[in-house]
Amino acid sequence: MSGSIPNKKIELVQIWMEIYQEELIADWNLAFKDDDVLKLNHLDKKWNKY
């Protein structure tokens, strides 16, 4: 597999991860225990404009 992601998109993902870090970690821990993960509703229209 090959390809690339524009730097601006990578920066946005990193910012998004910082903002929602606690929720991402909580979901990771649930998934690790084979529990149902929570739906993250943060990937909405405000992020799509970038």
mmCIF file of the N, C-alpha and C atoms, coordinates in Angstrom:
data_MODEL
# 
_entry.id   MODEL 
# 
loop_
_atom_site.group_PDB 
_atom_site.id 
_atom_site.type_symbol 
_atom_site.label_atom_id 
_atom_site.label_alt_id 
_atom_site.label_comp_id 
_atom_site.label_asym_id 
_atom_site.label_entity_id 
_atom_site.label_seq_id 
_atom_site.pdbx_PDB_ins_code 
_atom_site.Cartn_x 
_atom_site.Cartn_y 
_atom_site.Cartn_z 
_atom_site.occupancy 
_atom_site.B_iso_or_equiv 
_atom_site.pdbx_formal_charge 
_atom_site.auth_seq_id 
_atom_site.auth_comp_id 
_atom_site.auth_asym_id 
_atom_site.auth_atom_id 
_atom_site.pdbx_PDB_model_num 
ATOM 1   N N  . MET A 1 1  ? 0.844   -1.156 0.000  1.00 0.00 ? 1  MET A N  1 
ATOM 2   C CA . MET A 1 1  ? 0.000   0.000  0.000  1.00 0.00 ? 1  MET A CA 1 
ATOM 3   C C  . MET A 1 1  ? 0.899   1.231  0.000  1.00 0.00 ? 1  MET A C  1 
ATOM 4   N N  . SER A 1 2  ? 0.517   2.222  -0.759 1.00 0.00 ? 2  SER A N  1 
ATOM 5   C CA . SER A 1 2  ? 1.309   3.443  -0.801 1.00 0.00 ? 2  SER A CA 1 
ATOM 6   C C  . SER A 1 2  ? 0.382   4.644  -0.881 1.00 0.00 ? 2  SER A C  1 
ATOM 7   N N  . GLY A 1 3  ? 0.943   5.785  -0.661 1.00 0.00 ? 3  GLY A N  1 
ATOM 8   C CA . GLY A 1 3  ? 0.166   7.021  -0.727 1.00 0.00 ? 3  GLY A CA 1 
ATOM 9   C C  . GLY A 1 3  ? 0.694   8.013  0.283  1.00 0.00 ? 3  GLY A C  1 
ATOM 10  N N  . SER A 1 4  ? 0.001   9.106  0.384  1.00 0.00 ? 4  SER A N  1 
ATOM 11  C CA . SER A 1 4  ? 0.422   10.121 1.341  1.00 0.00 ? 4  SER A CA 1 
ATOM 12  C C  . SER A 1 4  ? -0.797  10.892 1.836  1.00 0.00 ? 4  SER A C  1 
ATOM 13  N N  . ILE A 1 5  ? -0.609  11.543 2.947  1.00 0.00 ? 5  ILE A N  1 
ATOM 14  C CA . ILE A 1 5  ? -1.639  12.393 3.541  1.00 0.00 ? 5  ILE A CA 1 
ATOM 15  C C  . ILE A 1 5  ? -1.054  13.791 3.623  1.00 0.00 ? 5  ILE A C  1 
ATOM 16  N N  . PRO A 1 6  ? -1.794  14.788 3.172  1.00 0.00 ? 6  PRO A N  1 
ATOM 17  C CA . PRO A 1 6  ? -1.279  16.160 3.247  1.00 0.00 ? 6  PRO A CA 1 
ATOM 18  C C  . PRO A 1 6  ? -0.954  16.553 4.695  1.00 0.00 ? 6  PRO A C  1 
ATOM 19  N N  . ASN A 1 7  ? 0.114   17.313 4.866  1.00 0.00 ? 7  ASN A N  1 
ATOM 20  C CA . ASN A 1 7  ? 0.553   17.720 6.200  1.00 0.00 ? 7  ASN A CA 1 
ATOM 21  C C  . ASN A 1 7  ? -0.544  18.423 6.985  1.00 0.00 ? 7  ASN A C  1 
ATOM 22  N N  . LYS A 1 8  ? -1.354  19.244 6.328  1.00 0.00 ? 8  LYS A N  1 
ATOM 23  C CA . LYS A 1 8  ? -2.431  19.960 7.015  1.00 0.00 ? 8  LYS A CA 1 
ATOM 24  C C  . LYS A 1 8  ? -3.421  18.979 7.640  1.00 0.00 ? 8  LYS A C  1 
ATOM 25  N N  . LYS A 1 9  ? -3.727  17.895 6.932  1.00 0.00 ? 9  LYS A N  1 
ATOM 26  C CA . LYS A 1 9  ? -4.654  16.884 7.456  1.00 0.00 ? 9  LYS A CA 1 
ATOM 27  C C  . LYS A 1 9  ? -4.033  16.152 8.643  1.00 0.00 ? 9  LYS A C  1 
ATOM 28  N N  . ILE A 1 10 ? -2.753  15.870 8.564  1.00 0.00 ? 10 ILE A N  1 
ATOM 29  C CA . ILE A 1 10 ? -2.063  15.226 9.684  1.00 0.00 ? 10 ILE A CA 1 
ATOM 30  C C  . ILE A 1 10 ? -2.108  16.129 10.907 1.00 0.00 ? 10 ILE A C  1 
ATOM 31  N N  . GLU A 1 11 ? -1.868  17.408 10.716 1.00 0.00 ? 11 GLU A N  1 
ATOM 32  C CA . GLU A 1 11 ? -1.923  18.367 11.823 1.00 0.00 ? 11 GLU A CA 1 
ATOM 33  C C  . GLU A 1 11 ? -3.312  18.403 12.445 1.00 0.00 ? 11 GLU A C  1 
ATOM 34  N N  . LEU A 1 12 ? -4.353  18.376 11.626 1.00 0.00 ? 12 LEU A N  1 
ATOM 35  C CA . LEU A 1 12 ? -5.721  18.395 12.148 1.00 0.00 ? 12 LEU A CA 1 
ATOM 36  C C  . LEU A 1 12 ? -6.021  17.151 12.976 1.00 0.00 ? 12 LEU A C  1 
ATOM 37  N N  . VAL A 1 13 ? -5.556  15.998 12.518 1.00 0.00 ? 13 VAL A N  1 
ATOM 38  C CA . VAL A 1 13 ? -5.765  14.768 13.275 1.00 0.00 ? 13 VAL A CA 1 
ATOM 39  C C  . VAL A 1 13 ? -5.034  14.840 14.609 1.00 0.00 ? 13 VAL A C  1 
ATOM 40  N N  . GLN A 1 14 ? -3.823  15.370 14.611 1.00 0.00 ? 14 GLN A N  1 
ATOM 41  C CA . GLN A 1 14 ? -3.063  15.489 15.856 1.00 0.00 ? 14 GLN A CA 1 
ATOM 42  C C  . GLN A 1 14 ? -3.754  16.437 16.834 1.00 0.00 ? 14 GLN A C  1 
ATOM 43  N N  . ILE A 1 15 ? -4.281  17.541 16.334 1.00 0.00 ? 15 ILE A N  1 
ATOM 44  C CA . ILE A 1 15 ? -5.018  18.481 17.184 1.00 0.00 ? 15 ILE A CA 1 
ATOM 45  C C  . ILE A 1 15 ? -6.264  17.807 17.739 1.00 0.00 ? 15 ILE A C  1 
ATOM 46  N N  . TRP A 1 16 ? -6.996  17.116 16.867 1.00 0.00 ? 16 TRP A N  1 
ATOM 47  C CA . TRP A 1 16 ? -8.216  16.419 17.281 1.00 0.00 ? 16 TRP A CA 1 
ATOM 48  C C  . TRP A 1 16 ? -7.895  15.394 18.371 1.00 0.00 ? 16 TRP A C  1 
ATOM 49  N N  . MET A 1 17 ? -6.794  14.663 18.209 1.00 0.00 ? 17 MET A N  1 
ATOM 50  C CA . MET A 1 17 ? -6.397  13.664 19.204 1.00 0.00 ? 17 MET A CA 1 
ATOM 51  C C  . MET A 1 17 ? -6.065  14.306 20.543 1.00 0.00 ? 17 MET A C  1 
ATOM 52  N N  . GLU A 1 18 ? -5.430  15.466 20.519 1.00 0.00 ? 18 GLU A N  1 
ATOM 53  C CA . GLU A 1 18 ? -5.111  16.165 21.765 1.00 0.00 ? 18 GLU A CA 1 
ATOM 54  C C  . GLU A 1 18 ? -6.378  16.618 22.476 1.00 0.00 ? 18 GLU A C  1 
ATOM 55  N N  . ILE A 1 19 ? -7.318  17.163 21.720 1.00 0.00 ? 19 ILE A N  1 
ATOM 56  C CA . ILE A 1 19 ? -8.557  17.673 22.307 1.00 0.00 ? 19 ILE A CA 1 
ATOM 57  C C  . ILE A 1 19 ? -9.363  16.543 22.949 1.00 0.00 ? 19 ILE A C  1 
ATOM 58  N N  . TYR A 1 20 ? -9.435  15.400 22.284 1.00 0.00 ? 20 TYR A N  1 
ATOM 59  C CA . TYR A 1 20 ? -10.288 14.303 22.734 1.00 0.00 ? 20 TYR A CA 1 
ATOM 60  C C  . TYR A 1 20 ? -9.497  13.128 23.303 1.00 0.00 ? 20 TYR A C  1 
ATOM 61  N N  . GLN A 1 21 ? -8.318  13.412 23.808 1.00 0.00 ? 21 GLN A N  1 
ATOM 62  C CA . GLN A 1 21 ? -7.421  12.362 24.287 1.00 0.00 ? 21 GLN A CA 1 
ATOM 63  C C  . GLN A 1 21 ? -8.056  11.483 25.364 1.00 0.00 ? 21 GLN A C  1 
ATOM 64  N N  . GLU A 1 22 ? -8.723  12.089 26.337 1.00 0.00 ? 22 GLU A N  1 
ATOM 65  C CA . GLU A 1 22 ? -9.311  11.299 27.424 1.00 0.00 ? 22 GLU A CA 1 
ATOM 66  C C  . GLU A 1 22 ? -10.356 10.320 26.899 1.00 0.00 ? 22 GLU A C  1 
ATOM 67  N N  . GLU A 1 23 ? -11.201 10.774 25.992 1.00 0.00 ? 23 GLU A N  1 
ATOM 68  C CA . GLU A 1 23 ? -12.232 9.903  25.431 1.00 0.00 ? 23 GLU A CA 1 
ATOM 69  C C  . GLU A 1 23 ? -11.619 8.805  24.563 1.00 0.00 ? 23 GLU A C  1 
ATOM 70  N N  . LEU A 1 24 ? -10.583 9.134  23.825 1.00 0.00 ? 24 LEU A N  1 
ATOM 71  C CA . LEU A 1 24 ? -9.913  8.132  22.998 1.00 0.00 ? 24 LEU A CA 1 
ATOM 72  C C  . LEU A 1 24 ? -9.269  7.051  23.859 1.00 0.00 ? 24 LEU A C  1 
ATOM 73  N N  . ILE A 1 25 ? -8.654  7.456  24.950 1.00 0.00 ? 25 ILE A N  1 
ATOM 74  C CA . ILE A 1 25 ? -8.031  6.487  25.856 1.00 0.00 ? 25 ILE A CA 1 
ATOM 75  C C  . ILE A 1 25 ? -9.095  5.614  26.508 1.00 0.00 ? 25 ILE A C  1 
ATOM 76  N N  . ALA A 1 26 ? -10.207 6.224  26.922 1.00 0.00 ? 26 ALA A N  1 
ATOM 77  C CA . ALA A 1 26 ? -11.296 5.454  27.527 1.00 0.00 ? 26 ALA A CA 1 
ATOM 78  C C  . ALA A 1 26 ? -11.830 4.417  26.541 1.00 0.00 ? 26 ALA A C  1 
ATOM 79  N N  . ASP A 1 27 ? -12.020 4.817  25.290 1.00 0.00 ? 27 ASP A N  1 
ATOM 80  C CA . ASP A 1 27 ? -12.488 3.878  24.270 1.00 0.00 ? 27 ASP A CA 1 
ATOM 81  C C  . ASP A 1 27 ? -11.461 2.779  24.018 1.00 0.00 ? 27 ASP A C  1 
ATOM 82  N N  . TRP A 1 28 ? -10.199 3.150  23.980 1.00 0.00 ? 28 TRP A N  1 
ATOM 83  C CA . TRP A 1 28 ? -9.139  2.151  23.784 1.00 0.00 ? 28 TRP A CA 1 
ATOM 84  C C  . TRP A 1 28 ? -9.188  1.107  24.901 1.00 0.00 ? 28 TRP A C  1 
ATOM 85  N N  . ASN A 1 29 ? -9.345  1.573  26.134 1.00 0.00 ? 29 ASN A N  1 
ATOM 86  C CA . ASN A 1 29 ? -9.399  0.650  27.270 1.00 0.00 ? 29 ASN A CA 1 
ATOM 87  C C  . ASN A 1 29 ? -10.615 -0.266 27.182 1.00 0.00 ? 29 ASN A C  1 
ATOM 88  N N  . LEU A 1 30 ? -11.761 0.262  26.758 1.00 0.00 ? 30 LEU A N  1 
ATOM 89  C CA . LEU A 1 30 ? -12.950 -0.572 26.574 1.00 0.00 ? 30 LEU A CA 1 
ATOM 90  C C  . LEU A 1 30 ? -12.707 -1.620 25.489 1.00 0.00 ? 30 LEU A C  1 
ATOM 91  N N  . ALA A 1 31 ? -12.148 -1.195 24.376 1.00 0.00 ? 31 ALA A N  1 
ATOM 92  C CA . ALA A 1 31 ? -11.887 -2.117 23.270 1.00 0.00 ? 31 ALA A CA 1 
ATOM 93  C C  . ALA A 1 31 ? -10.887 -3.197 23.683 1.00 0.00 ? 31 ALA A C  1 
ATOM 94  N N  . PHE A 1 32 ? -9.890  -2.813 24.453 1.00 0.00 ? 32 PHE A N  1 
ATOM 95  C CA . PHE A 1 32 ? -8.875  -3.756 24.909 1.00 0.00 ? 32 PHE A CA 1 
ATOM 96  C C  . PHE A 1 32 ? -9.497  -4.857 25.764 1.00 0.00 ? 32 PHE A C  1 
ATOM 97  N N  . LYS A 1 33 ? -10.561 -4.507 26.512 1.00 0.00 ? 33 LYS A N  1 
ATOM 98  C CA . LYS A 1 33 ? -11.257 -5.478 27.357 1.00 0.00 ? 33 LYS A CA 1 
ATOM 99  C C  . LYS A 1 33 ? -12.402 -6.167 26.610 1.00 0.00 ? 33 LYS A C  1 
ATOM 100 N N  . ASP A 1 34 ? -12.469 -5.969 25.299 1.00 0.00 ? 34 ASP A N  1 
ATOM 101 C CA . ASP A 1 34 ? -13.535 -6.525 24.460 1.00 0.00 ? 34 ASP A CA 1 
ATOM 102 C C  . ASP A 1 34 ? -14.917 -6.017 24.848 1.00 0.00 ? 34 ASP A C  1 
ATOM 103 N N  . ASP A 1 35 ? -14.985 -4.836 25.441 1.00 0.00 ? 35 ASP A N  1 
ATOM 104 C CA . ASP A 1 35 ? -16.262 -4.189 25.739 1.00 0.00 ? 35 ASP A CA 1 
ATOM 105 C C  . ASP A 1 35 ? -16.692 -3.353 24.542 1.00 0.00 ? 35 ASP A C  1 
ATOM 106 N N  . ASP A 1 36 ? -17.950 -2.955 24.537 1.00 0.00 ? 36 ASP A N  1 
ATOM 107 C CA . ASP A 1 36 ? -18.434 -2.061 23.486 1.00 0.00 ? 36 ASP A CA 1 
ATOM 108 C C  . ASP A 1 36 ? -17.796 -0.687 23.655 1.00 0.00 ? 36 ASP A C  1 
ATOM 109 N N  . VAL A 1 37 ? -17.347 -0.129 22.561 1.00 0.00 ? 37 VAL A N  1 
ATOM 110 C CA . VAL A 1 37 ? -16.746 1.202  22.612 1.00 0.00 ? 37 VAL A CA 1 
ATOM 111 C C  . VAL A 1 37 ? -17.829 2.258  22.466 1.00 0.00 ? 37 VAL A C  1 
ATOM 112 N N  . LEU A 1 38 ? -17.519 3.448  22.941 1.00 0.00 ? 38 LEU A N  1 
ATOM 113 C CA . LEU A 1 38 ? -18.439 4.567  22.842 1.00 0.00 ? 38 LEU A CA 1 
ATOM 114 C C  . LEU A 1 38 ? -18.290 5.226  21.483 1.00 0.00 ? 38 LEU A C  1 
ATOM 115 N N  . LYS A 1 39 ? -19.366 5.748  20.962 1.00 0.00 ? 39 LYS A N  1 
ATOM 116 C CA . LYS A 1 39 ? -19.306 6.444  19.685 1.00 0.00 ? 39 LYS A CA 1 
ATOM 117 C C  . LYS A 1 39 ? -18.775 7.856  19.918 1.00 0.00 ? 39 LYS A C  1 
ATOM 118 N N  . LEU A 1 40 ? -17.768 8.226  19.163 1.00 0.00 ? 40 LEU A N  1 
ATOM 119 C CA . LEU A 1 40 ? -17.220 9.573  19.242 1.00 0.00 ? 40 LEU A CA 1 
ATOM 120 C C  . LEU A 1 40 ? -17.929 10.433 18.205 1.00 0.00 ? 40 LEU A C  1 
ATOM 121 N N  . ASN A 1 41 ? -18.664 11.415 18.664 1.00 0.00 ? 41 ASN A N  1 
ATOM 122 C CA . ASN A 1 41 ? -19.442 12.264 17.765 1.00 0.00 ? 41 ASN A CA 1 
ATOM 123 C C  . ASN A 1 41 ? -18.699 13.529 17.375 1.00 0.00 ? 41 ASN A C  1 
ATOM 124 N N  . HIS A 1 42 ? -17.408 13.531 17.518 1.00 0.00 ? 42 HIS A N  1 
ATOM 125 C CA . HIS A 1 42 ? -16.644 14.756 17.311 1.00 0.00 ? 42 HIS A CA 1 
ATOM 126 C C  . HIS A 1 42 ? -16.202 14.972 15.868 1.00 0.00 ? 42 HIS A C  1 
ATOM 127 N N  . LEU A 1 43 ? -16.397 13.993 15.025 1.00 0.00 ? 43 LEU A N  1 
ATOM 128 C CA . LEU A 1 43 ? -16.007 14.150 13.624 1.00 0.00 ? 43 LEU A CA 1 
ATOM 129 C C  . LEU A 1 43 ? -17.206 14.666 12.835 1.00 0.00 ? 43 LEU A C  1 
ATOM 130 N N  . ASP A 1 44 ? -17.626 15.845 13.184 1.00 0.00 ? 44 ASP A N  1 
ATOM 131 C CA . ASP A 1 44 ? -18.811 16.417 12.560 1.00 0.00 ? 44 ASP A CA 1 
ATOM 132 C C  . ASP A 1 44 ? -18.437 17.498 11.560 1.00 0.00 ? 44 ASP A C  1 
ATOM 133 N N  . LYS A 1 45 ? -19.399 18.279 11.162 1.00 0.00 ? 45 LYS A N  1 
ATOM 134 C CA . LYS A 1 45 ? -19.202 19.261 10.094 1.00 0.00 ? 45 LYS A CA 1 
ATOM 135 C C  . LYS A 1 45 ? -18.149 20.310 10.415 1.00 0.00 ? 45 LYS A C  1 
ATOM 136 N N  . LYS A 1 46 ? -17.957 20.641 11.691 1.00 0.00 ? 46 LYS A N  1 
ATOM 137 C CA . LYS A 1 46 ? -16.967 21.678 11.996 1.00 0.00 ? 46 LYS A CA 1 
ATOM 138 C C  . LYS A 1 46 ? -15.551 21.244 11.611 1.00 0.00 ? 46 LYS A C  1 
ATOM 139 N N  . TRP A 1 47 ? -15.285 19.939 11.616 1.00 0.00 ? 47 TRP A N  1 
ATOM 140 C CA . TRP A 1 47 ? -13.968 19.440 11.217 1.00 0.00 ? 47 TRP A CA 1 
ATOM 141 C C  . TRP A 1 47 ? -13.898 19.194 9.723  1.00 0.00 ? 47 TRP A C  1 
ATOM 142 N N  . ASN A 1 48 ? -15.034 18.978 9.082  1.00 0.00 ? 48 ASN A N  1 
ATOM 143 C CA . ASN A 1 48 ? -15.042 18.662 7.652  1.00 0.00 ? 48 ASN A CA 1 
ATOM 144 C C  . ASN A 1 48 ? -14.679 19.849 6.776  1.00 0.00 ? 48 ASN A C  1 
ATOM 145 N N  . LYS A 1 49 ? -14.764 21.060 7.299  1.00 0.00 ? 49 LYS A N  1 
ATOM 146 C CA . LYS A 1 49 ? -14.464 22.231 6.475  1.00 0.00 ? 49 LYS A CA 1 
ATOM 147 C C  . LYS A 1 49 ? -12.973 22.380 6.196  1.00 0.00 ? 49 LYS A C  1 
ATOM 148 N N  . TYR A 1 50 ? -12.138 21.609 6.893  1.00 0.00 ? 50 TYR A N  1 
ATOM 149 C CA . TYR A 1 50 ? -10.700 21.693 6.689  1.00 0.00 ? 50 TYR A CA 1 
ATOM 150 C C  . TYR A 1 50 ? -10.317 20.686 5.665  1.00 0.00 ? 50 TYR A C  1 
# 
